[in-house]
């Protein structure tokens, strides 16, 4: 049995709607709830990444950049939220598949450079030994 993770569900639901080039009355409140519930994310790098990316997605939604916001959420929706998911998470898959998919759409994403560098920085802090 898997544990329900409202933050992951919220990110995925919002991503799915936004990647369709639209939004609805639930997307902004859902992402704002993600920001309110950040303390429930046990993995510090994920908490910081989700905070930055959800806030950026909210700004982009307000500017009407729905697909760009959806691509940002797509990048972070599979990050580990707790110790158990961190043990199963495959950083190599993230770096070889999910990050390149994000970068393939670099020109379409309003803040692609900022997001990519920030995500890599936080992952390096978490996963590169001193």
C-alpha positions in Angstrom: 0.0 0.0 0.0 1.4 3.4 -0.9 1.1 6.5 1.3 -1.0 9.3 -0.1 1.2 12.3 -0.8 -1.0 15.4 -1.3 1.9 17.6 -2.5 2.8 15.1 -5.3 -0.9 14.8 -6.2 -1.3 18.5 -6.3 1.8 19.0 -8.5 0.8 16.3 -10.9 -2.8 17.5 -11.2 -1.8 21.1 -11.8 0.9 20.0 -14.3 -1.6 18.0 -16.3 -4.0 20.9 -16.6 -1.3 23.5 -17.4 0.4 21.4 -20.1 -2.9 21.4 -21.9 -2.4 25.2 -22.2 -5.2 26.1 -19.8 -5.9 26.6 -16.1 -9.0 26.3 -14.0 -10.3 27.6 -10.6 -8.4 24.9 -8.7 -4.9 25.3 -10.0 -3.7 28.4 -8.2 -5.3 27.4 -4.8 -3.7 23.9 -5.2 -0.3 25.3 -5.8 -0.7 27.8 -2.9 -1.6 24.8 -0.7 1.6 23.1 -1.8 3.5 26.2 -0.6 1.7 26.2 2.7 2.4 22.4 3.2 6.2 22.6 2.4 7.1 21.5 5.9 5.6 18.1 5.1 8.5 17.5 2.7 11.2 15.7 4.6 13.9 15.9 1.9 15.5 19.3 2.2 16.6 19.6 -1.4 13.1 18.7 -2.6 11.5 21.2 -0.2 13.6 24.0 -1.5 13.1 23.0 -5.1 9.4 22.7 -4.8 9.2 26.0 -3.0 11.0 27.8 -5.7 9.3 26.0 -8.6 5.8 26.2 -7.3 6.2 30.0 -6.6 7.6 30.4 -10.1 4.7 28.4 -11.6 2.2 30.6 -9.7 3.8 33.8 -11.1 3.7 32.3 -14.7 0.1 31.3 -14.4 -0.8 34.8 -13.3 1.0 36.0 -16.5 -0.9 33.5 -18.6 2.2 31.3 -19.3 0.4 28.0 -18.6 2.5 25.6 -20.6 5.7 27.1 -19.2 4.4 26.7 -15.7 3.4 23.1 -16.5 6.8 22.2 -17.7 8.3 23.5 -14.5 6.0 21.3 -12.5 6.7 18.4 -14.7 10.4 18.7 -13.9 9.8 18.5 -10.1 6.8 16.2 -9.8 8.8 13.0 -9.2 11.3 14.4 -6.6 11.4 12.4 -3.4 9.3 13.8 -0.6 10.3 11.6 2.3 13.1 9.2 3.3 11.3 6.2 1.9 10.8 7.7 -1.5 14.4 9.1 -1.4 15.7 5.5 -1.1 13.8 4.5 -4.2 14.4 7.6 -6.2 16.8 7.3 -9.1 18.8 10.5 -9.5 20.5 9.1 -12.5 17.1 8.7 -14.2 16.3 12.3 -13.2 19.5 13.6 -14.7 19.5 11.5 -17.8 15.7 11.7 -18.7 13.7 14.3 -16.8 16.2 17.2 -16.8 17.0 16.8 -20.5 13.2 16.7 -21.3 12.9 20.0 -19.4 15.9 21.4 -21.3 14.5 20.3 -24.7 11.8 23.0 -24.1 14.3 25.6 -22.8 13.1 28.3 -25.2 9.4 27.8 -24.2 10.0 28.0 -20.5 10.1 31.6 -19.2 12.7 31.0 -16.5 14.4 27.8 -17.7 17.9 28.9 -16.9 17.0 29.9 -13.3 15.1 26.8 -12.7 17.6 24.4 -14.2 20.6 25.9 -12.3 18.6 26.1 -9.0 17.5 22.5 -9.2 21.0 21.3 -10.0 22.5 23.4 -7.2 20.0 21.9 -4.6 20.6 18.4 -5.8 24.4 18.9 -5.6 24.1 20.1 -2.0 22.0 17.0 -1.2 23.8 14.3 -3.2 27.4 15.3 -3.8 29.7 14.2 -1.0 31.8 16.9 0.7 
